[in-house]
Amino acid sequence: MTTTTSAATSNDSTTSSIPLDVVAKPERITGMARVNETETYHTASIMNAAMTEAERLCGAVYRAVTDAYFADVRDTADGDGRTATETARSAEIRAQAQEALTCLQAAERYTRRLLTGFEPPF
């Protein structure tokens, strides 16, 4: 036995019957379509994580260089006396900048995969 529901139209008082099992349960994707959906989701997640890490690292580099640049203006005791250029050339900041670049390159690779390496929806 199939249960039906009636949908009223705004134009008139007639109704049409639609089986509830058609309305309530959309077809679930299976097989390779499901694998492609999962791969797309994970690729987008990795792209987002790579961009988030790049942004965090770039922010750390920016704050360190900015702090050194404005050190002569502010009255701070915690500065190490380096200029902005010296700070940017330090091993720690260069390592953070290189890591940010690597994250950006990973984000680019995953973005390209979303744009070119998949069937629709992209």
C-alpha positions in Angstrom: 0.0 0.0 0.0 1.3 3.4 -1.0 0.5 6.4 1.2 0.0 9.6 -0.8 0.0 13.3 0.1 -1.9 16.1 -1.6 -0.3 19.3 -2.7 -2.6 22.2 -3.2 -1.8 24.7 -6.0 -2.2 28.4 -5.4 -4.1 28.9 -8.7 -7.1 26.7 -8.1 -8.6 24.3 -5.6 -7.5 21.1 -7.3 -5.0 18.7 -5.7 -2.5 16.2 -7.1 -1.4 13.0 -5.3 2.4 12.3 -4.9 3.5 9.1 -3.3 5.3 9.8 0.0 8.0 7.3 -0.7 9.0 9.4 -3.7 9.0 12.6 -1.7 10.6 11.4 1.5 13.5 9.3 0.2 15.8 10.8 -2.4 17.9 8.2 -4.2 21.2 7.5 -2.4 24.3 7.6 -4.5 26.4 4.5 -4.5 29.5 3.0 -6.2 32.0 5.3 -7.9 29.6 8.3 -7.6 29.8 7.9 -3.8 33.7 7.6 -4.0 33.8 10.7 -6.2 31.7 12.6 -3.7 33.9 11.6 -0.8 37.1 12.5 -2.7 35.7 15.9 -3.6 34.7 16.6 0.0 38.2 15.6 1.3 40.0 17.5 -1.5 38.0 20.7 -0.6 38.8 20.1 3.1 42.5 19.7 2.5 42.5 22.9 0.3 40.8 24.8 3.1 43.2 23.5 5.7 46.2 24.4 3.6 44.9 27.9 3.1 44.1 28.3 6.8 47.7 27.2 7.8 49.2 29.6 5.1 47.1 32.4 6.5 48.2 31.6 10.1 51.9 31.5 9.1 51.7 34.6 7.1 50.1 36.4 10.0 52.9 35.3 12.3 55.5 36.6 9.8 53.6 39.9 9.4 53.3 40.4 13.1 57.0 39.8 13.7 58.2 42.1 10.9 55.6 44.8 11.9 56.7 44.6 15.5 60.3 45.1 14.5 59.4 47.9 12.1 57.5 49.9 14.7 59.9 49.0 17.6 61.5 52.5 17.5 58.0 54.1 17.8 56.7 52.1 20.7 58.1 51.9 24.2 58.6 48.1 24.5 61.1 46.2 26.6 60.5 42.9 24.9 62.0 43.7 21.5 65.3 42.1 20.5 66.7 45.2 18.7 66.5 43.8 15.2 65.2 45.9 12.2 62.3 44.7 10.1 64.7 43.5 7.4 66.9 41.6 10.0 63.8 40.0 11.5 62.6 38.9 8.0 66.0 37.4 7.3 66.1 35.5 10.5 66.1 31.7 10.3 62.8 31.4 12.3 60.9 33.9 10.1 62.3 32.5 6.9 61.2 29.0 8.0 57.7 30.2 8.7 57.6 32.0 5.3 58.8 28.9 3.5 56.2 26.8 5.3 53.5 29.3 4.4 54.6 29.1 0.7 54.5 25.3 0.9 51.0 25.4 2.3 49.9 27.9 -0.5 51.4 25.5 -3.1 49.4 22.6 -1.6 46.3 24.7 -1.6 46.9 25.5 -5.3 47.4 21.8 -6.2 44.1 20.9 -4.4 42.2 23.8 -6.0 43.4 22.6 -9.4 42.2 19.1 -8.6 38.8 20.5 -7.9 38.7 22.5 -11.1 40.2 20.0 -13.5 40.5 16.5 -12.1 36.9 15.6 -11.3 33.7 14.9 -12.9 30.9 17.3 -12.1 29.8 19.0 -9.7 33.0 21.1 -10.3 
